Structure formats: C-alpha cells, structure tokens
C-alpha cells in the first residue's frame, strides 16, 4: 500500500501539536497560607500575683510639720541665712532687717520712762506733804485727795512709758528673724536689699522625716475608710516603686460639690526620699489575695460572657472565662476559670482580626511552617496518535517459466 501526500501532512501536524503541548510550562501552585505574626506588645502571659481592692485615693504630698516664717517688722533686709534645701536648727538666724529706726524708738521710749518717773516722784512728795498738813489742820482734806489723784495719774503714765520701752525692744528683737522649728528650707522668698512689710513671707521650713498625703475618697466608699487602715500608693517621679502609709485623719464633712471626703494619710519618710508637692495615687487596702490575672485589655466583654483569645501550639482559640476581682490601679482582672498560669493570650486589639483556628506566630518562638494547599493535579499529556502501519512489502515478481529446448 502506498502512503499518499495528504496522510503524511496530517501526521506531521499532529506530531508538531503534541510536541508543542509537551513543552508548555505547568501553572504555578497557589501560595501557602502563612501564620499571623503577633508583636510582643500584643501577647501576654497569664500569671499569678497579689490583687488588692479598695477605694482609690489621690492627692498631693505635703510635710506634716511646716512653718512659714514671716516678717514681723517692716524695713530693708540687710542679711539672709541658709539657702534652699539646707537644714536649719531651731533658733538659727534666718534674716536680719534694718534696725536703725527701731533703735531710735527704744531710746525715745526710755527717755519717756525717765520723764514719767520724775513726774511720779514729784506727785508722790506733794501727796505726802498734803497729808501732813491735813493732819495738822493747816490744809483742807480735799487738797489731799487732789494730791493723791495726781500720784495715781503719774503712776499710770510711768507704767505706760515702761510698756512702750518693752514694746520698742521687742520690735528691735524682731528684726532678727529666727527659725521656729528644726527642719529644712523648702523655699526662701527674700534676698539682701529687699524691702519687706510686716507679714511678708521670708522662709518656708518643713520637717521631711514624716510626710502626709492630703487626699479625698468618694462618699460611696466611706464604709471602707477607717483611721489606721493601710494605704499603698505610687508617686509620680518614682516609677516602679510603691510606698505605704496609714490613714491619720478623716474629715467630718464631705465636699458639698464633689461629694468627696478629705482624708490625711501619714507617710514615713526616713530617708527623705519623698518630696512635698508631688502627686500621689494609691489605694486603701480593703481586700487582698493571690489570683490568676490578665490585663483588662486581654478580656473581650462585648459578648454575653467574657472571652479571651488563647494561643496554644501556634493555633488561636477563643475561650470563655470567669472573672473575679478587679484591680483598677494595676489594670488587672482576676480569672477564676478558663485559663491557667503560663497560657498566652492576645490583647483584644490584636485578637479582633484573628479567627479561631488560625495559625499564630508568637514573639520569640520559631516561625510556624506555612500550611500549603494540596498540589494541583498536573494534566496528562495528550497521547500522540499511533503511527499508521507500514504497507506490506510488494510480492516479488513471478519467475518466467523456462522455455523448453527442442532438440
């Protein structure tokens, strides 16, 4: 059988198509599902600590013993004593005010005493002489009464003059301003050359060994407030440190506007670490116990029951929890059931975008292997058509019969 040209062309087209299909690249596989990476700020460990509950208090630290030293006389300041922060002893000289005018006043008062004393002596002699003349009948009794009245008047004038001397000397002594207590200079409001008036503040002295907190509590929490009850507080400027005090005074009346009850808390300050004027925030210890806790921000309370997003073995899962005590100062919430110490939970800001069952990579842990989808089935290459069978070989030509020879 002989192959025609049309059949050969069809075979060539099929062969070229098959080769081209085999050389086309396979489609890329879909990208694997990567784990969600969580920052260190959004993952917290469930831990056990001591929770304290009770009314919160806040206020300003102040010295329990304090003295504001003021000028008692007016004049020019000619000398000053210790500087800010220096210790002073009781009776130490703080400032000196010019005493020239006051010295003149003392001398004038003393001269007045001398004049009054002379007038008294004259009146006394006149009275004695009048008394003798009255007894001898040479003088009327009314003259004796007049003499005695003159003595009484002179005696009163003498006493007044002496009082004026004493007052002038006291004023002269007031020009030397002295410390009324032993303490530390908290403020100095005067310098040499200043002109001060009576009553002007010169020095502010405090005793720093014992401070107190002037604070207030809500009238609703008054039943939890009692004298002697401990107070733990923190002070702005000392991060990570806490201080202890006790309630010393409770005001008998609440503020009519805020309904807050003022209290005073005594605070030991042996090393002088606390400084007057700082802001303090604390809590009156009403109840305290060890508890399993998480931050407020780790508990989702939007549903009927509080929940947390826990990460276990790299998988996120949402668990319902039961809450207990609430510590507003530390912003911690007790968890009585649902999680255990050591579990890792996510803050709600990070948990909102995560669905339960998702893979999560926590900070400090090895990255989780991405989950790859099952590979797509590669399409089978088309089977090339079978080559046509070769035509059978042509039979050999038949042999010619031999021609008989005739003899």
C-alpha positions in Angstrom: 0.0 0.0 0.0 1.4 3.3 -0.9 1.1 6.4 1.5 -0.3 9.5 -0.1 0.9 13.0 0.5 -2.2 14.1 2.4 -1.8 11.5 5.0 1.8 12.4 5.5 0.9 16.1 6.1 -1.8 15.2 8.7 0.7 13.0 10.6 3.2 15.9 10.7 0.7 18.4 12.0 -0.4 16.0 14.8 3.2 15.4 15.8 4.1 19.1 15.9 0.9 19.8 18.1 1.9 17.1 20.5 5.5 18.3 20.9 4.3 21.9 21.5 1.8 20.8 24.1 4.5 18.8 26.0 6.8 21.9 26.0 4.3 24.3 27.7 5.2 25.1 31.5 2.9 23.8 34.2 0.8 26.5 36.0 2.4 27.7 39.4 0.9 26.2 42.6 -1.2 28.5 44.8 0.7 30.5 47.6 0.8 28.7 51.0 -1.2 30.2 53.9 1.3 32.0 56.2 1.0 32.2 60.1 -0.1 35.6 61.6 2.8 37.3 63.4 2.0 38.8 66.8 4.1 41.6 68.3 5.4 41.4 71.8 3.1 44.2 73.0 0.0 42.2 71.9 0.8 38.9 73.6 0.8 38.5 77.4 1.2 35.5 79.7 -1.4 34.6 82.3 0.3 35.0 85.7 -0.3 34.8 89.4 0.1 37.9 91.6 -1.5 39.6 94.6 -4.5 41.7 93.8 -5.7 44.5 96.1 -9.1 46.0 96.2 -10.3 49.1 97.9 -11.1 52.8 97.3 -8.7 54.7 95.2 -7.2 57.9 96.7 -5.1 60.6 95.0 -3.7 63.9 96.1 -0.6 65.9 96.9 2.2 65.1 99.3 2.9 67.7 101.9 5.0 68.0 105.1 3.2 67.2 108.3 5.3 69.7 110.2 5.7 73.0 108.4 6.4 76.7 109.3 6.0 79.7 107.1 8.3 82.4 108.6 7.0 86.0 108.0 8.5 89.4 108.7 7.1 91.0 112.0 8.5 94.4 111.2 9.0 96.4 108.0 12.3 97.5 106.6 15.2 96.6 104.4 16.7 93.1 104.6 20.4 93.5 105.5 21.3 89.8 105.9 19.9 86.4 105.0 20.8 82.9 106.3 20.5 79.4 104.8 19.8 78.6 101.2 17.2 76.4 99.6 17.5 72.7 100.8 19.8 73.5 103.7 19.0 72.1 107.2 18.4 74.6 110.0 18.2 74.3 113.7 15.5 75.8 115.9 16.6 79.4 116.8 19.0 79.7 113.9 19.2 83.2 112.3 17.3 83.3 109.0 17.3 87.0 108.1 18.1 90.4 109.6 16.0 93.6 108.9 17.4 97.1 109.3 17.0 98.3 112.9 18.1 101.9 112.8 14.6 103.4 113.2 13.6 100.9 115.8 16.7 101.7 117.9 15.7 105.3 117.9 12.3 104.3 119.1 13.8 102.3 122.0 15.8 105.3 123.1 12.8 107.6 122.9 10.7 105.3 124.9 13.4 105.0 127.6 13.5 108.8 127.8 9.8 108.8 128.3 10.2 106.4 131.2 12.7 108.8 132.8 10.3 111.8 132.5 7.3 109.8 133.8 9.4 108.6 136.7 10.3 112.2 137.7 6.7 113.3 137.4 5.7 110.4 139.7 8.3 111.2 142.3 7.1 114.9 142.4 3.5 113.9 142.7 4.3 111.4 145.5 6.1 114.1 147.5 3.3 116.5 147.1 0.8 113.9 148.3 3.0 113.2 151.4 3.2 116.9 152.3 -0.5 117.4 151.8 -1.3 114.5 154.1 1.0 116.0 156.8 -0.7 119.4 156.5 -4.2 117.9 156.6 -3.3 116.1 159.8 -2.0 119.4 161.4 -5.3 121.1 160.3 -3.4 123.5 158.1 -4.9 122.2 154.8 -8.3 121.1 153.7 -8.9 117.4 153.2 -9.9 118.0 149.5 -6.3 119.1 148.8 -5.1 115.7 150.0 -7.5 114.0 147.6 -6.2 116.1 144.7 -2.6 115.2 145.6 -3.4 111.5 145.7 -5.1 111.7 142.3 -2.0 113.3 140.8 0.1 110.4 142.2 -2.2 107.8 140.6 -2.0 109.6 137.3 1.7 109.9 137.4 2.0 106.1 138.3 -0.2 105.2 135.2 1.9 107.4 132.9 5.1 105.7 134.3 3.7 102.2 133.6 2.7 103.3 130.1 6.2 104.6 129.4 7.7 101.3 130.6 5.4 99.3 128.4 6.5 101.5 125.4 10.1 100.6 126.2 9.3 96.9 126.3 7.4 97.1 123.0 10.2 99.0 121.3 12.7 96.5 122.5 10.6 93.6 121.2 10.3 95.2 117.8 14.0 95.7 117.8 14.4 92.0 118.6 12.0 91.1 115.8 14.5 92.5 113.2 16.4 89.2 113.8 14.3 86.5 112.2 14.9 83.1 113.6 13.8 79.5 112.8 10.8 78.4 114.9 11.5 74.7 114.2 14.3 72.3 113.2 13.9 71.3 109.6 14.9 72.0 106.0 14.5 75.2 103.9 11.8 74.4 101.4 11.6 77.9 100.0 13.3 81.3 100.5 11.4 84.3 99.3 13.8 87.1 100.3 17.2 88.4 99.4 19.6 91.0 100.8 18.3 94.5 99.8 14.6 93.6 99.7 12.2 96.0 101.3 9.7 93.9 103.3 6.4 94.9 105.0 5.1 93.3 108.2 3.6 89.9 107.4 5.7 89.3 104.2 6.8 85.6 103.8 10.5 85.2 104.2 11.2 81.4 104.6 9.2 78.1 104.3 10.6 75.4 106.6 9.5 71.7 106.6 10.3 68.6 108.5 10.8 65.9 105.8 11.1 62.9 108.1 7.4 62.4 108.1 5.2 63.4 105.1 1.4 63.1 104.7 -0.9 62.7 101.8 -3.8 65.1 101.5 -6.4 63.2 99.5 -10.1 62.5 99.2 -12.3 59.5 98.7 -15.8 59.1 97.3 -18.6 59.2 99.9 -19.8 55.9 98.5 -16.6 54.2 99.8 -16.7 55.8 103.2 -17.5 52.4 104.9 -14.1 51.1 103.7 -12.2 54.1 105.3 -11.0 54.0 108.9 -8.3 55.6 110.9 -5.2 53.3 110.9 -6.1 51.4 107.8 -3.1 50.9 105.5 -2.7 52.8 102.2 -0.3 51.7 99.4 0.4 54.3 96.8 2.8 55.3 94.0 4.4 58.7 93.5 4.9 60.4 90.2 8.7 60.6 89.7 9.4 57.2 91.2 8.2 54.6 88.6 8.1 51.0 89.7 8.2 51.9 93.4 5.4 51.8 96.0 5.1 53.4 99.4 3.0 52.5 102.4 1.1 54.8 104.8 -1.8 54.8 107.2 -4.9 56.9 107.5 -4.5 59.5 110.2 -7.5 61.8 109.9 -10.9 61.7 108.3 -12.8 64.9 107.7 -16.2 65.1 109.5 -17.9 66.6 106.4 -17.9 65.9 102.7 -17.3 68.5 100.0 -20.7 69.8 99.0 -19.8 70.0 95.3 -17.8 66.8 94.6 -19.2 64.7 97.5 -15.6 63.7 98.3 -14.5 63.2 101.9 -11.0 64.7 102.6 -8.5 62.4 104.5 -5.0 62.7 105.7 -2.5 59.8 105.3 0.7 59.7 107.3 3.7 58.5 105.3 7.0 57.6 106.9 9.9 59.2 105.1 13.1 58.2 107.0 15.5 58.8 104.1 13.9 62.0 102.9 13.1 60.4 99.5 9.6 61.8 99.3 9.3 65.4 98.4 6.4 67.8 99.2 4.3 68.8 96.3 4.5 65.6 94.3 1.3 63.9 93.1 0.5 60.5 94.6 -2.1 57.9 93.6 -2.9 54.9 95.8 -5.5 52.5 97.2 -6.9 51.9 100.7 -6.3 48.2 101.4 -9.7 46.7 101.9 -9.1 43.2 100.5 -6.1 41.3 99.2 -5.5 37.8 97.8 -3.3 35.8 95.3 -5.1 35.4 92.0 -4.6 34.4 88.4 -4.7 37.6 86.4 -4.6 39.1 82.9 -4.7 42.7 81.8 -8.0 44.4 81.2 -7.2 44.7 77.5 -7.0 40.9 77.1 -10.6 40.2 78.0 -13.4 40.7 75.5 -16.6 41.7 77.2 -18.6 42.6 74.1 -20.5 39.3 74.3 -22.8 37.9 77.0 -19.8 36.1 78.6 -16.2 37.4 78.8 -13.8 35.6 76.5 -10.0 35.6 75.8 -8.1 34.6 72.7 -5.5 32.0 73.7 -2.7 30.8 71.5 -1.7 27.1 72.1 0.7 25.2 69.9 0.6 28.0 67.4 -3.2 27.9 67.0 -5.6 30.6 68.1 -8.7 29.6 70.1 -11.3 31.7 71.8 -12.2 30.6 75.3 -14.9 31.8 77.7 -13.6 32.8 81.1 -15.0 33.7 84.5 -13.7 36.9 86.1 -13.3 37.9 89.8 -11.5 40.8 91.5 -10.7 43.9 89.5 -7.6 46.0 90.4 -8.1 49.4 88.8 -4.7 50.7 89.8 -2.7 47.8 88.2 -5.4 47.3 85.5 -5.5 43.6 86.2 -8.5 41.3 86.2 -8.8 38.0 88.1 -9.6 34.9 86.0 -11.2 32.2 88.2 -11.8 29.7 85.3 -11.0 29.3 81.6 -7.2 29.7 81.5 -4.2 28.7 83.7 -0.9 30.2 84.7 1.5 30.2 81.8 -1.1 30.4 79.0 -0.5 33.0 76.3 -3.4 35.3 75.5 -3.7 38.1 73.0 -4.9 41.7 73.7 -8.3 42.4 72.1 -6.8 44.9 69.7 -4.8 42.1 68.1 -7.4 39.4 68.5 -10.1 41.2 66.6 -8.6 40.3 63.2 -7.9 36.7 64.1 -10.4 33.9 63.7 -10.3 30.8 65.9 -8.2 28.1 64.3 -5.8 30.5 62.6 -2.0 29.9 62.8 -0.3 32.5 65.0 3.5 33.1 65.4 4.3 34.5 68.8 7.3 36.7 69.6 10.4 34.7 70.4 9.1 31.4 69.0 10.2 29.6 65.8 8.1 30.7 62.9 5.3 28.3 62.2 5.5 26.4 58.9 3.0 27.7 56.4 0.2 25.4 55.5 0.4 24.6 51.8 -2.8 23.5 50.0 -2.8 20.1 48.2 -0.9 20.3 44.9 -3.0 20.7 41.8 -3.2 17.6 39.6 -1.0 18.0 36.6 -2.9 17.4 33.4 -1.9 14.4 31.5 0.0 15.0 28.2 -2.1 14.0 25.2 -1.3 10.7 23.8 0.2 11.0 20.3 -1.7 9.2 17.6 -0.4 5.9 16.6 1.7 5.8 13.6 0.0 4.3 10.6 1.0 0.7 9.9 3.6 0.4 7.2 2.1 -1.1 4.0 3.1 -4.8 3.4 6.0 -5.3 1.0 5.2 -5.9 -2.6 5.5 -9.6 -3.6 8.4 -10.4 -5.8 7.7 -10.8 -9.5 6.9 -14.3 -10.6 9.6 -16.2 -12.4 9.1 -16.7 -16.0 8.7 -20.4 -17.0 11.7 -21.9 -18.8 11.4 -22.3 -22.5 11.8 -25.9 -23.4 14.5 -26.5 -25.8 13.8 -28.6 -28.7 16.4 -30.9 -29.8 
